[in-house]
Amino acid sequence: MLIEARGIEKVYSTGKVSVTALENIDLQIEKGEFLAIMGPSGSGKSTFMNVLGCLDKPTAGSYILDGEDIADKSDNEMAEIRNKYIGFIFQSFNLLPKLTALENVMLPLIYRGTPTRERVARAKEALRAVGLEDRTSHLPSELSGGQQQRTSIARVLAGNPPLILADEPTGNLDSKSGAEVMAIFQRLNSQGHTIILVTHDEDIARHSQRIITFKDGQIVRDRRVDEPLAAGAGAEAEEREQAV
């Protein structure tokens, strides 16, 4: 078991006003799962993602990641856990504009103290894995949106984390680029990475093996996807409809 959430609650207090963002969340996620989290704005899905990513602590309950209870960890210890276990991919790419694709991918490895020769080799291999081996010297402004997102995925791959958290990873992409990104996620999952993504798009969620739906801070549905959508199928169907 990679993740076990038990009775997770998250309450935000501002003066005399308290807002419950998560209420009594129980969830187990096995190593190697590909899971999508859905729900309307304000449903609690992003708050839950922050808890899973060790960016925030629950107000109550316990979060166990690979056998470690996160609740009692200090901020420094949580930072170490994020560095060791978790790779983050965001809708906005979060690439540094003055660094090349290769330099952006190497950046987390610099923070880890990885030797120069090794981090260059790992960054180049990660870019090759996402089909950008010919874009290593390009700045983000010289890359398309899909290429920027693939660069951010390569940055995660270079660190080889067991858990990948993706928050609306296709939100800023056209359907073709989104399909390319989902194909990469499916390939990574087949290689053993556990992937959890937040999305508003039902078609994107159907690329996963399991869909969790949030509403009003609670899990209201947990269902398996019998036949995950093959990456590109949705975009191809859309193109056929437009051609008719």
N, C-alpha and C positions, 0 to 999 in steps of 0.2 A: 504494500500500500504506500503510495507516494504522498497523498494528501488525505487528512481526516479532519473535518470541521465538526465540532460538537457544540451545539447550543450557541452558535455565534450571534452576538448582538453588537450593534454599533449605534451609539447615541451621541449626537452632537448637541452641545449646550451653549447657548449664547444668552448670557444674563439669566432671565427667568424663563426663557423659552428653550425647550428641549425637542429635538427632532430625532425620531427613531429611523435610522437608515436601513438597518438590518435587524431582523427579529427571529430568534430561535432557528438559525440555519444549521442543518445537519446534512453533511455531504461527504461522500468518500470517492476518491479518484484513484484508480489503479495506475501503476507505471505503464507508460505506453499508450494511454488513452488519447483520443482526439475529441475534445469536448467544446461545444459552443454554448455561450451564455447569451440569452436574449431577454428582452423586456423593454417597455417604454421608458422614456426619460424619467428619472426620479424613482425608478423601480428598485434601485439598490445594486444593480449589476456592476457598476463601476466601483462602488464602495467595496463590494466583495472582492473584486479584482485587486484592489489596493491591499486588502488583507492578505490575499493569496500571494501577492508579490512582496510581502513584508515591507510595504511602504507605510502601512498603518496597522495599529493593533486594535483588536476588538475590545469593546467595553466590557463584555462578559463572554464566557465560553472559552473554548480552547481550539487552537489551530496547530495541528501536528504535521510537520513537513519532513518526510523521510525519517520518521522516528523522533524528531526533535520538537518539543513544545515551544512555540514561539512566544507565548505570553510573557514569560519571565526574562526575555532577552533584552539586553541594553541596545541602545541605538547603534553602537559600534558593532555589536554582535549581529544585529539584523543586517547591517551593511555587508558584513562578511558573508552572511548566508545568501544575500542577493547576488553577490559576486560569484559565489561558488555554485549555486543551484539554478539561478533564474536568468533568462534572457528576455528582454522587453522589446516589443515592436509596437510602435504607435502610428496613429493615422497621419501625424504631421512629419514623419520620417526622422526628425531630430538629428539631422546631419549638420556638421559645422561647415559653414559656407566657404571658408578659406582653406579647407583641407581637401585633398583629392579623395577619390573613392577608397584607394588603398590606405591612406592615412586615417580616414574615418573608421575603417574596419579595424585598424591596428590600435586605435585609441584605448579601448578597454584593456588590451593586453599590456599596454604601457603601464596602466594603473596596477596591474597584477605583478609587475616586475619581470615580465617575460623577456628573455634575452632578444636582442635586436634581430638576429638571423632567424630565430624561431618565429617571432611574431610576423616578420615579413612573409615567411613561407606559409604560415597559417592563414594570413590575410589573403594572400594570392590564391590559395586553395579554396577558401570560402567564396571569393568572388568568382572563381571558376565554377563552383558548385551551383551558383545562381545565374550562370551564363553571362558574366560580366568581365571575363578575363581580358577583353580588349578595351575596357573602360577604366583601368586602374589609375590612370593619370588624370582623369577628368574630374573637374569640380562639380558639386551638386547642380550648379546653374547650367551645366553642360549636359545634364542627364534629364531624361523624361521622368514623369512622375512614377511610372512603373519601375524604371531603372533605379530611382532614388529609394523606392521601397525595397527593392531587391538588395541594394547596398546595405540598408539597415538590417535586413535579414542576414546578410553575410557577416555583418558586425557581430550579430548574436552567434552565428555558427562558429566563428573563429574562437569563441570562448567555450564552445561545446557544452552548454548547460543541459542538464537532464529535463528541465522544465522551461517551456517557452510560453510567455503570456503575450497575446496580441490584442490590442484594443482598437477595434474598427480598422484593421490593417488595409482594407480595400476601400475605405470611405472616400478617399480623394482620387480614386483611380477609375478609368473607364473600364468597360466590361472585359475587354481583351486583357488589359494589364492585371485586372483583378483575377481573371482566370489563371494567368501565369503565376501570380502569387499563391493562389490556392493550390496549384499543382506542386509548388515547392513545399508548402506545408504538408500536403499528403505524402510527398516523398520523404520528408524529414520524419514524419510519424511512422512510416514504414521502416525507417532505420532505427526506431526505438525512442525517439523524443516524445515526451508528453507535451501536448499542445492544448492550450485553453485560449479561446478567442471570444471576444465580445463583439457582437454585431447586431444591427437592426434589420439585416437583410436575411429573410428566410432562405433564399437560394444559397447564400454564402454559408449559412448554418448547416444546410443539408450536405455540405462537403464533409462534415464531421461524422463521428460515430455515435454521438450522444448530444442531445440538446436539453439544456436546463433553462427554464423560463422563470423570470422573476416578476413579481408584482407587489407593490407596496411593501418592499423590504423582505418579502418571503419567497421561497421557492414554491411555485404553484404547479409546476409540471416538470417531470424528469423522464425523458423518453429516449429509447434507443432508435438509431437510424438503421433500418434493416438493409437498405442499399444506398450507401453514401453516393452523392452526386459526383460523377467524375469531373475533374477540373476541365473547364472549357465547354462542358455540355450546355450550361445555361447560356453562355455567350453565343454558341453555335445556333441554338434554338432561336435566340433573339434575332440573329442575322437572317435566318431562314424566314422568320415572320416578316421582317422588313423587306425582304426580297419579293414576297408574294404581292 
